[in-house]
Amino acid sequence: MRMVDLIEKKRDGGVLSEEEIAFFVQGVTDNSIPDYQISAFLMAILFRGMNTEETAILTDKMEHSGQTIDLSSIHGATVDKHSTGGVGDKTSLALGPLVAACGAKLAKMSGKGLGHTGGTLDKLESIPGYQIQRSIEQFIHQVNDIGLSIIGQTAEVDPADKKLYALRDVTGTVESIPLIASSIMSKKLAAGAQTILLDVKYGAGAFMKDLSSARELAKVMVNIGKHLHKDTRAILTGMEEPLGFAVGNALEVKEAIDELKGHGPKDFHELIIRAGGIMLLQAKIVSSEEEGERKIQEAIDNGSGLRKLIEMVEAQGGDASYIENPCKFPISKRIIEVHAEESGYVHHIDSLAIGLTAMRLGAGRATMNDVIDHSAGILLAKKVGDKVEKGELLFTMYTNKDEIGSAVEDALKAYQIHEEKIVAPSIIADYLF
């Protein structure tokens, strides 16, 4: 079998066989196929696409290109969730402890953030001592013991995706639904959980810019899960404005703690309740979403979700006193309050602009070698639908940088304020299963 034949077949719109896809993934993994041929093949997929079966086979071969995690020794239903990335997305920090408090077993491998979207691991690392690198044995033991663990992905998991992801980034082949779907799903499947909930985001601050594209991606990933006999579901959530009020690592940890104490932002709370209800249904702990939502709310009300977060932090070497007393998190030396220049109602907040500004303040990284300032970020005071008076606080910026250029002006431009009153839409636009 020759790689050039596969490139030409896909270029001409042909359907690849399982053997051909397996040959490609093996060649990516063992470096027997040169980068220029891999890149040409990726471009052919970008233009010609892949059908449902091809995409599922690609996902399966990528999943098995390296180590797969066997969670069968965990007692109970193992659940996982994945977000396609957004601004202010601290969902796992609250959702994981809540579903664990309700009896599910959350075994989650996460990544670090790059660009304007934050990573779950970066947020957790703002807790002093928290260890994201754990052996698989430690990972499984902890999930059995306390019901949850969130760690970094091991280097041995899905090596084919690491190579393909890096090449897609520099060859203009990122925007391919089959390649996006197989990348996400191969990592999630390799991580071994019995069920997967996908939070597919759309809007200015998300990778998918509109609801239609997000729905297409969600359908493909759910179909992959079905094809590979894994309970996979998806919710489509808006990212036209940041999730919650906090954007930045320690700021978001504190907001997740607020949610576990029962006073999180409205949109964040809505997402947590709905996603948690679905995950408990997937785990067969409840018989309906509504029952699951009630159990999640009970775990907030009785404090069991917060206690689970404390248990996880302690189990992974973190200083749980920061969870019990969030005032201990360091505060940036520069605090800049920005006020409204006009009165009216907030109609839109450009998530991308807020995320990029927070990154420039030190809350994110432009390259994987950049060092994050965990205290940096932006704390919104007004959200879409809120009334604001001229001179009223819109947001507060936190940074340890002496020079931030046009950051204030850029973040202020993210706000659109008009006279007409509006009602903020529900954060959840659709649910696919």
NORFENPE-V335773 format. One record per helix or strand of 3 or more residues. SS is the DSSP state (H for helix, E for strand). FROM is the first residue (numbers start at 1). TO is the last residue. Records with the same first field share a line. If there is no record, write none. Layout:
SS->FROM-TO / FROM-TO
This chain:
H->3-11 / 18-29 / 35-48 / 52-63 / 91-101 / 120-124 / 136-146 / 159-171 / 177-190 / 211-227 / 249-260 / 266-282 / 289-301 / 304-315 / 321-324 / 326-328 / 351-363 / 407-413
E->78-83 / 105-110 / 148-152 / 195-202 / 231-238 / 334-339 / 344-349 / 377-380 / 393-399 / 415-418 / 428-432
